[in-house]
Amino acid sequence: MKIMSLKNKIYLFWGVMDALALAGYLFFSIQGGGVPFYSDIHGFYTNYTQLGVGGLSGGLIQLLFFINIALIVSLAFSGWWMIAKKDINGIFLIVQEIGRVFSLKCSIAFIPLIIHFSDVRSPWIAILLFVLSEVVKLGSIMWIKRNDESQAMDAASR
């Protein structure tokens, strides 16, 4: 029986979190009678035109919306990379984290569910949990990458 390394366990955890976030998005979109992505884009532009937003503020609103859509799509790729490949591209991770900050999507997929189903209504607690989840994810991935580099350097020096 092969024992999984800590690196593989960490990648598996974050890959499963991304897969759960994507599955949750698809489930709730379909449960609400929508078609994932299409219904969101259609609903966004319906509301956008009714509000009559334009100019710079309208452009920023559209940018944030499409950052959110791109983040949801990227979850499939990052989940696959972390579960199957046991690695993730550093630039991709940074871009995805920037998207998470702009869309306020936690890396730990069950934190929003815990907040939703509990009596917690404080935005400060939600923000604290969001920041904590992102720090834990970035810290654990950076720790893996740093250890991989130091092990490669040790092996090369032998």
N, CA and C atoms as a LAMMPS dump frame, in Angstrom:
ITEM: TIMESTEP
0
ITEM: NUMBER OF ATOMS
474
ITEM: BOX BOUNDS ff ff ff
-5.0000000000000000e+02 5.0000000000000000e+02
-5.0000000000000000e+02 5.0000000000000000e+02
-5.0000000000000000e+02 5.0000000000000000e+02
ITEM: ATOMS id mol type element x y z
1 1 1 N 0.85 -1.182 0
2 1 2 C 0 0 0
3 1 3 C 0.895 1.245 0
4 2 1 N 0.683 2.087 -0.967
5 2 2 C 1.489 3.298 -1.093
6 2 3 C 0.88 4.412 -0.24
7 3 1 N 1.723 5.044 0.568
8 3 2 C 1.262 6.139 1.415
9 3 3 C 1.43 7.445 0.651
10 4 1 N 0.394 8.246 0.673
11 4 2 C 0.404 9.517 -0.046
12 4 3 C 1.272 10.532 0.694
13 5 1 N 2.094 11.248 -0.069
14 5 2 C 2.958 12.261 0.536
15 5 3 C 2.129 13.471 0.965
16 6 1 N 2.712 14.283 1.831
17 6 2 C 2.036 15.499 2.285
18 6 3 C 1.752 16.423 1.104
19 7 1 N 2.701 16.528 0.185
20 7 2 C 2.516 17.352 -1.015
21 7 3 C 1.273 16.898 -1.779
22 8 1 N 1.152 15.593 -2.009
23 8 2 C 0.001 15.076 -2.748
24 8 3 C -1.308 15.286 -1.991
25 9 1 N -1.256 15.174 -0.667
26 9 2 C -2.464 15.407 0.137
27 9 3 C -2.913 16.864 0.039
28 10 1 N -1.952 17.779 0.064
29 10 2 C -2.296 19.202 -0.035
30 10 3 C -2.88 19.508 -1.402
31 11 1 N -2.235 19.018 -2.465
32 11 2 C -2.772 19.239 -3.81
33 11 3 C -4.15 18.6 -3.965
34 12 1 N -4.325 17.409 -3.413
35 12 2 C -5.627 16.747 -3.486
36 12 3 C -6.693 17.573 -2.774
37 13 1 N -6.38 18.089 -1.588
38 13 2 C -7.342 18.908 -0.847
39 13 3 C -7.772 20.118 -1.67
40 14 1 N -6.801 20.872 -2.207
41 14 2 C -7.152 22.078 -2.96
42 14 3 C -7.834 21.739 -4.279
43 15 1 N -7.461 20.627 -4.887
44 15 2 C -8.145 20.195 -6.104
45 15 3 C -9.598 19.836 -5.845
46 16 1 N -9.836 19.138 -4.734
47 16 2 C -11.209 18.785 -4.357
48 16 3 C -12.006 20.045 -4.01
49 17 1 N -11.389 21.009 -3.347
50 17 2 C -12.083 22.265 -3.029
51 17 3 C -12.514 22.983 -4.313
52 18 1 N -11.63 23.024 -5.317
53 18 2 C -11.996 23.658 -6.587
54 18 3 C -13.093 22.872 -7.297
55 19 1 N -12.988 21.539 -7.271
56 19 2 C -14.021 20.711 -7.899
57 19 3 C -15.365 20.888 -7.191
58 20 1 N -15.355 20.974 -5.864
59 20 2 C -16.599 21.206 -5.115
60 20 3 C -17.204 22.57 -5.431
61 21 1 N -16.361 23.586 -5.545
62 21 2 C -16.866 24.923 -5.875
63 21 3 C -17.513 24.922 -7.257
64 22 1 N -16.879 24.267 -8.219
65 22 2 C -17.447 24.184 -9.565
66 22 3 C -18.735 23.362 -9.557
67 23 1 N -18.726 22.236 -8.857
68 23 2 C -19.928 21.4 -8.774
69 23 3 C -21.071 22.152 -8.095
70 24 1 N -20.759 22.911 -7.053
71 24 2 C -21.789 23.712 -6.385
72 24 3 C -22.384 24.75 -7.312
73 25 1 N -21.532 25.423 -8.081
74 25 2 C -22.027 26.408 -9.043
75 25 3 C -22.961 25.739 -10.049
76 26 1 N -22.528 24.618 -10.626
77 26 2 C -23.347 23.925 -11.626
78 26 3 C -24.653 23.434 -11.011
79 27 1 N -24.582 22.844 -9.814
80 27 2 C -25.773 22.322 -9.149
81 27 3 C -26.793 23.423 -8.884
82 28 1 N -26.359 24.515 -8.264
83 28 2 C -27.303 25.573 -7.909
84 28 3 C -27.826 26.303 -9.141
85 29 1 N -27.04 26.375 -10.187
86 29 2 C -27.516 26.994 -11.421
87 29 3 C -28.611 26.141 -12.061
88 30 1 N -28.376 24.843 -12.134
89 30 2 C -29.367 23.933 -12.72
90 30 3 C -30.59 23.823 -11.815
91 31 1 N -30.377 23.748 -10.499
92 31 2 C -31.496 23.656 -9.559
93 31 3 C -32.397 24.883 -9.658
94 32 1 N -31.805 26.039 -9.938
95 32 2 C -32.579 27.268 -10.084
96 32 3 C -33.261 27.391 -11.441
97 33 1 N -33.173 26.35 -12.26
98 33 2 C -33.83 26.361 -13.561
99 33 3 C -33.014 27.037 -14.65
100 34 1 N -31.762 27.271 -14.394
101 34 2 C -30.922 27.956 -15.373
102 34 3 C -29.977 27.015 -16.091
103 35 1 N -29.358 27.56 -17.102
104 35 2 C -28.299 26.868 -17.817
105 35 3 C -26.996 27.525 -17.371
106 36 1 N -26.093 26.749 -16.77
107 36 2 C -24.858 27.368 -16.265
108 36 3 C -24.182 28.249 -17.32
109 37 1 N -23.678 29.338 -16.888
110 37 2 C -22.992 30.36 -17.677
111 37 3 C -23.96 31.14 -18.572
112 38 1 N -24.73 30.445 -19.408
113 38 2 C -25.639 31.156 -20.307
114 38 3 C -26.651 31.975 -19.509
115 39 1 N -27.285 31.357 -18.522
116 39 2 C -28.295 32.066 -17.727
117 39 3 C -27.682 33.24 -16.974
118 40 1 N -26.467 33.051 -16.481
119 40 2 C -25.797 34.141 -15.763
120 40 3 C -25.5 35.314 -16.689
121 41 1 N -24.968 35.013 -17.861
122 41 2 C -24.629 36.08 -18.812
123 41 3 C -25.895 36.776 -19.294
124 42 1 N -26.921 35.998 -19.613
125 42 2 C -28.187 36.58 -20.071
126 42 3 C -28.808 37.441 -18.97
127 43 1 N -28.854 36.919 -17.756
128 43 2 C -29.418 37.68 -16.638
129 43 3 C -28.62 38.937 -16.338
130 44 1 N -27.304 38.838 -16.442
131 44 2 C -26.461 40.005 -16.197
132 44 3 C -26.777 41.11 -17.195
133 45 1 N -26.811 40.772 -18.474
134 45 2 C -27.045 41.815 -19.473
135 45 3 C -28.475 42.335 -19.459
136 46 1 N -29.433 41.503 -19.052
137 46 2 C -30.803 41.989 -18.896
138 46 3 C -30.853 43.053 -17.803
139 47 1 N -30.268 42.759 -16.666
140 47 2 C -30.241 43.736 -15.569
141 47 3 C -29.372 44.935 -15.9
142 48 1 N -28.289 44.704 -16.578
143 48 2 C -27.348 45.767 -16.931
144 48 3 C -28.019 46.805 -17.83
145 49 1 N -28.769 46.353 -18.827
146 49 2 C -29.44 47.302 -19.725
147 49 3 C -30.612 47.988 -19.033
148 50 1 N -31.309 47.286 -18.137
149 50 2 C -32.419 47.91 -17.414
150 50 3 C -31.935 49.009 -16.485
151 51 1 N -30.757 48.833 -15.922
152 51 2 C -30.208 49.85 -15.026
153 51 3 C -29.637 51.036 -15.793
154 52 1 N -29.344 50.842 -17.052
155 52 2 C -28.823 51.934 -17.869
156 52 3 C -27.444 52.403 -17.452
157 53 1 N -26.632 51.486 -16.972
158 53 2 C -25.279 51.831 -16.538
159 53 3 C -24.385 51.934 -17.766
160 54 1 N -23.529 52.936 -17.772
161 54 2 C -22.609 53.094 -18.888
162 54 3 C -21.324 53.741 -18.442
163 55 1 N -20.487 54.027 -19.391
164 55 2 C -19.233 54.712 -19.098
165 55 3 C -18.263 53.842 -18.332
166 56 1 N -17.43 54.481 -17.551
167 56 2 C -16.392 53.784 -16.794
168 56 3 C -16.984 52.836 -15.758
169 57 1 N -18.015 53.268 -15.05
170 57 2 C -18.607 52.394 -14.027
171 57 3 C -19.247 51.166 -14.664
172 58 1 N -19.866 51.34 -15.815
173 58 2 C -20.445 50.199 -16.519
174 58 3 C -19.375 49.227 -16.981
175 59 1 N -18.263 49.769 -17.442
176 59 2 C -17.15 48.919 -17.86
177 59 3 C -16.557 48.139 -16.698
178 60 1 N -16.445 48.784 -15.538
179 60 2 C -15.922 48.099 -14.355
180 60 3 C -16.864 46.991 -13.888
181 61 1 N -18.16 47.259 -13.967
182 61 2 C -19.144 46.243 -13.574
183 61 3 C -19.033 45.032 -14.495
184 62 1 N -18.914 45.282 -15.798
185 62 2 C -18.763 44.179 -16.748
186 62 3 C -17.463 43.415 -16.508
187 63 1 N -16.394 44.144 -16.231
188 63 2 C -15.105 43.511 -15.971
189 63 3 C -15.197 42.582 -14.759
190 64 1 N -15.799 43.047 -13.68
191 64 2 C -15.939 42.216 -12.484
192 64 3 C -16.798 40.986 -12.754
193 65 1 N -17.845 41.157 -13.54
194 65 2 C -18.701 40.021 -13.877
195 65 3 C -17.913 38.97 -14.653
196 66 1 N -17.164 39.401 -15.643
197 66 2 C -16.429 38.433 -16.451
198 66 3 C -15.212 37.863 -15.731
199 67 1 N -14.659 38.572 -14.77
200 67 2 C -13.623 37.985 -13.911
201 67 3 C -14.234 36.828 -13.126
202 68 1 N -15.452 37.014 -12.632
203 68 2 C -16.147 35.962 -11.896
204 68 3 C -16.409 34.748 -12.789
205 69 1 N -16.878 34.984 -14.011
206 69 2 C -17.136 33.878 -14.942
207 69 3 C -15.826 33.147 -15.262
208 70 1 N -14.76 33.904 -15.538
209 70 2 C -13.462 33.288 -15.842
210 70 3 C -12.953 32.476 -14.654
211 71 1 N -13.184 32.974 -13.447
212 71 2 C -12.764 32.239 -12.257
213 71 3 C -13.488 30.901 -12.171
214 72 1 N -14.776 30.898 -12.427
215 72 2 C -15.547 29.651 -12.365
216 72 3 C -15.025 28.655 -13.396
217 73 1 N -14.744 29.123 -14.611
218 73 2 C -14.193 28.245 -15.646
219 73 3 C -12.819 27.725 -15.216
220 74 1 N -12.018 28.593 -14.614
221 74 2 C -10.656 28.197 -14.221
222 74 3 C -10.65 27.125 -13.136
223 75 1 N -11.739 26.998 -12.39
224 75 2 C -11.8 25.983 -11.336
225 75 3 C -11.656 24.574 -11.901
226 76 1 N -12.186 24.345 -13.1
227 76 2 C -12.053 23.028 -13.725
228 76 3 C -10.585 22.716 -14
229 77 1 N -9.858 23.704 -14.503
230 77 2 C -8.451 23.492 -14.83
231 77 3 C -7.594 23.338 -13.576
232 78 1 N -7.801 24.209 -12.593
233 78 2 C -6.971 24.117 -11.385
234 78 3 C -7.286 22.842 -10.604
235 79 1 N -8.552 22.458 -10.573
236 79 2 C -8.908 21.208 -9.904
237 79 3 C -8.236 20.015 -10.558
238 80 1 N -8.259 19.981 -11.888
239 80 2 C -7.624 18.887 -12.619
240 80 3 C -6.116 18.893 -12.405
241 81 1 N -5.501 20.073 -12.512
242 81 2 C -4.048 20.154 -12.319
243 81 3 C -3.65 19.631 -10.95
244 82 1 N -4.403 20.013 -9.932
245 82 2 C -3.999 19.636 -8.577
246 82 3 C -4.32 18.181 -8.249
247 83 1 N -5.434 17.667 -8.77
248 83 2 C -5.799 16.28 -8.472
249 83 3 C -5.001 15.307 -9.34
250 84 1 N -4.968 15.538 -10.642
251 84 2 C -4.335 14.589 -11.559
252 84 3 C -2.833 14.809 -11.708
253 85 1 N -2.417 16.048 -11.847
254 85 2 C -1.01 16.348 -12.112
255 85 3 C -0.194 16.554 -10.842
256 86 1 N -0.838 16.814 -9.728
257 86 2 C -0.167 17.102 -8.451
258 86 3 C 0.774 18.298 -8.582
259 87 1 N 0.324 19.286 -9.312
260 87 2 C 1.112 20.506 -9.507
261 87 3 C 0.165 21.592 -10.009
262 88 1 N 0.626 22.83 -9.996
263 88 2 C -0.131 23.93 -10.579
264 88 3 C 0.858 24.997 -11.015
265 89 1 N 0.562 25.613 -12.136
266 89 2 C 1.401 26.679 -12.663
267 89 3 C 1.295 27.889 -11.742
268 90 1 N 2.432 28.451 -11.366
269 90 2 C 2.458 29.58 -10.431
270 90 3 C 1.74 30.807 -10.954
271 91 1 N 1.926 31.126 -12.237
272 91 2 C 1.264 32.302 -12.821
273 91 3 C -0.243 32.096 -12.844
274 92 1 N -0.682 30.892 -13.221
275 92 2 C -2.109 30.58 -13.227
276 92 3 C -2.693 30.751 -11.826
277 93 1 N -1.971 30.259 -10.824
278 93 2 C -2.439 30.366 -9.439
279 93 3 C -2.576 31.822 -9.015
280 94 1 N -1.603 32.652 -9.362
281 94 2 C -1.653 34.073 -8.993
282 94 3 C -2.831 34.763 -9.671
283 95 1 N -3.021 34.5 -10.969
284 95 2 C -4.147 35.108 -11.695
285 95 3 C -5.471 34.642 -11.094
286 96 1 N -5.555 33.36 -10.762
287 96 2 C -6.783 32.844 -10.153
288 96 3 C -7.026 33.481 -8.785
289 97 1 N -5.991 33.679 -8.006
290 97 2 C -6.153 34.311 -6.694
291 97 3 C -6.6 35.766 -6.83
292 98 1 N -6.09 36.463 -7.825
293 98 2 C -6.556 37.837 -8.081
294 98 3 C -8.042 37.812 -8.416
295 99 1 N -8.457 36.846 -9.236
296 99 2 C -9.876 36.691 -9.548
297 99 3 C -10.705 36.379 -8.318
298 100 1 N -10.17 35.556 -7.433
299 100 2 C -10.884 35.23 -6.191
300 100 3 C -11.07 36.472 -5.324
301 101 1 N -10.05 37.315 -5.266
302 101 2 C -10.158 38.538 -4.464
303 101 3 C -11.223 39.456 -5.044
304 102 1 N -11.225 39.639 -6.365
305 102 2 C -12.212 40.529 -6.981
306 102 3 C -13.63 39.983 -6.889
307 103 1 N -13.787 38.66 -6.898
308 103 2 C -15.132 38.089 -6.838
309 103 3 C -15.494 37.57 -5.446
310 104 1 N -14.558 37.659 -4.503
311 104 2 C -14.767 37.2 -3.123
312 104 3 C -15.237 35.746 -3.06
313 105 1 N -14.548 34.87 -3.764
314 105 2 C -14.85 33.439 -3.74
315 105 3 C -13.772 32.721 -2.938
316 106 1 N -14.189 32.094 -1.859
317 106 2 C -13.256 31.39 -0.971
318 106 3 C -12.643 30.175 -1.658
319 107 1 N -11.386 29.912 -1.348
320 107 2 C -10.733 28.698 -1.833
321 107 3 C -11.249 27.467 -1.102
322 108 1 N -11.651 27.637 0.144
323 108 2 C -12.23 26.523 0.899
324 108 3 C -13.733 26.562 0.632
325 109 1 N -14.181 25.623 -0.199
326 109 2 C -15.526 25.682 -0.774
327 109 3 C -16.652 25.627 0.25
328 110 1 N -16.433 25.025 1.389
329 110 2 C -17.537 24.895 2.343
330 110 3 C -17.672 26.076 3.296
331 111 1 N -16.755 27.032 3.279
332 111 2 C -16.893 28.209 4.152
333 111 3 C -18.164 29.002 3.833
334 112 1 N -18.467 29.287 2.562
335 112 2 C -19.726 30 2.29
336 112 3 C -20.963 29.224 2.745
337 113 1 N -20.916 27.896 2.646
338 113 2 C -22.054 27.089 3.11
339 113 3 C -22.207 27.176 4.626
340 114 1 N -21.098 27.128 5.335
341 114 2 C -21.146 27.247 6.797
342 114 3 C -21.728 28.602 7.193
343 115 1 N -21.275 29.651 6.532
344 115 2 C -21.788 30.994 6.834
345 115 3 C -23.277 31.076 6.515
346 116 1 N -23.673 30.506 5.374
347 116 2 C -25.074 30.572 4.948
348 116 3 C -26.006 29.832 5.914
349 117 1 N -25.599 28.645 6.352
350 117 2 C -26.475 27.826 7.184
351 117 3 C -26.313 28.071 8.681
352 118 1 N -25.432 28.965 9.074
353 118 2 C -25.278 29.297 10.49
354 118 3 C -25.933 30.65 10.761
355 119 1 N -25.872 31.066 11.994
356 119 2 C -26.449 32.357 12.364
357 119 3 C -25.471 33.51 12.184
358 120 1 N -24.338 33.252 11.548
359 120 2 C -23.33 34.296 11.347
360 120 3 C -23.83 35.258 10.273
361 121 1 N -23.984 36.509 10.643
362 121 2 C -24.447 37.524 9.691
363 121 3 C -23.465 38.687 9.592
364 122 1 N -22.354 38.588 10.259
365 122 2 C -21.377 39.665 10.264
366 122 3 C -20.511 39.617 9.004
367 123 1 N -20.47 40.707 8.252
368 123 2 C -19.593 40.717 7.077
369 123 3 C -18.119 40.63 7.469
370 124 1 N -17.789 41.08 8.671
371 124 2 C -16.395 41.033 9.117
372 124 3 C -15.927 39.602 9.318
373 125 1 N -16.8 38.761 9.832
374 125 2 C -16.441 37.349 10.001
375 125 3 C -16.288 36.694 8.635
376 126 1 N -17.186 37.019 7.713
377 126 2 C -17.093 36.466 6.362
378 126 3 C -15.795 36.895 5.682
379 127 1 N -15.441 38.156 5.816
380 127 2 C -14.198 38.654 5.213
381 127 3 C -12.99 38 5.875
382 128 1 N -13.027 37.864 7.198
383 128 2 C -11.926 37.217 7.913
384 128 3 C -11.744 35.774 7.442
385 129 1 N -12.84 35.033 7.307
386 129 2 C -12.754 33.648 6.84
387 129 3 C -12.261 33.579 5.398
388 130 1 N -12.688 34.531 4.569
389 130 2 C -12.213 34.589 3.185
390 130 3 C -10.699 34.802 3.149
391 131 1 N -10.225 35.793 3.887
392 131 2 C -8.784 36.091 3.916
393 131 3 C -8.016 34.891 4.47
394 132 1 N -8.532 34.288 5.524
395 132 2 C -7.88 33.123 6.115
396 132 3 C -7.769 31.977 5.105
397 133 1 N -8.846 31.722 4.36
398 133 2 C -8.806 30.633 3.382
399 133 3 C -7.771 30.896 2.291
400 134 1 N -7.665 32.143 1.856
401 134 2 C -6.697 32.463 0.798
402 134 3 C -5.264 32.405 1.316
403 135 1 N -5.05 32.844 2.541
404 135 2 C -3.706 32.777 3.133
405 135 3 C -3.28 31.317 3.306
406 136 1 N -4.196 30.48 3.767
407 136 2 C -3.878 29.061 3.945
408 136 3 C -3.563 28.417 2.598
409 137 1 N -4.354 28.716 1.576
410 137 2 C -4.097 28.116 0.261
411 137 3 C -2.757 28.578 -0.293
412 138 1 N -2.554 29.882 -0.355
413 138 2 C -1.296 30.39 -0.903
414 138 3 C -0.1 29.917 -0.085
415 139 1 N -0.237 29.929 1.233
416 139 2 C 0.856 29.478 2.087
417 139 3 C 1.205 28.019 1.871
418 140 1 N 0.195 27.173 1.764
419 140 2 C 0.465 25.741 1.585
420 140 3 C 1.065 25.452 0.209
421 141 1 N 0.573 26.118 -0.833
422 141 2 C 1.127 25.906 -2.176
423 141 3 C 2.558 26.452 -2.249
424 142 1 N 2.794 27.623 -1.659
425 142 2 C 4.151 28.186 -1.66
426 142 3 C 5.107 27.285 -0.869
427 143 1 N 4.641 26.713 0.217
428 143 2 C 5.461 25.797 1.005
429 143 3 C 5.853 24.585 0.167
430 144 1 N 4.885 24.032 -0.581
431 144 2 C 5.171 22.888 -1.452
432 144 3 C 6.211 23.271 -2.501
433 145 1 N 5.98 24.391 -3.167
434 145 2 C 6.897 24.823 -4.233
435 145 3 C 8.299 25.059 -3.669
436 146 1 N 8.399 25.682 -2.518
437 146 2 C 9.707 25.952 -1.913
438 146 3 C 10.407 24.646 -1.546
439 147 1 N 9.676 23.692 -0.981
440 147 2 C 10.273 22.403 -0.628
441 147 3 C 10.696 21.623 -1.862
442 148 1 N 9.903 21.688 -2.948
443 148 2 C 10.278 21.019 -4.195
444 148 3 C 11.582 21.584 -4.741
445 149 1 N 11.711 22.915 -4.706
446 149 2 C 12.931 23.555 -5.208
447 149 3 C 14.135 23.174 -4.362
448 150 1 N 13.982 23.172 -3.037
449 150 2 C 15.12 22.841 -2.17
450 150 3 C 15.505 21.372 -2.318
451 151 1 N 14.532 20.485 -2.517
452 151 2 C 14.84 19.072 -2.727
453 151 3 C 15.542 18.865 -4.061
454 152 1 N 15.123 19.613 -5.091
455 152 2 C 15.774 19.509 -6.399
456 152 3 C 17.216 20.004 -6.319
457 153 1 N 17.439 21.077 -5.564
458 153 2 C 18.798 21.605 -5.407
459 153 3 C 19.671 20.631 -4.615
460 154 1 N 19.099 20.002 -3.585
461 154 2 C 19.848 19.012 -2.808
462 154 3 C 20.23 17.816 -3.676
463 155 1 N 19.293 17.369 -4.5
464 155 2 C 19.559 16.225 -5.375
465 155 3 C 20.612 16.575 -6.425
466 156 1 N 20.589 17.794 -6.922
467 156 2 C 21.554 18.214 -7.943
468 156 3 C 22.958 18.361 -7.365
469 157 1 N 23.055 18.695 -6.09
470 157 2 C 24.37 18.899 -5.474
471 157 3 C 25.036 17.583 -5.072
472 158 1 N 24.3 16.504 -5.118
473 158 2 C 24.866 15.196 -4.725
474 158 3 C 25.59 14.546 -5.856
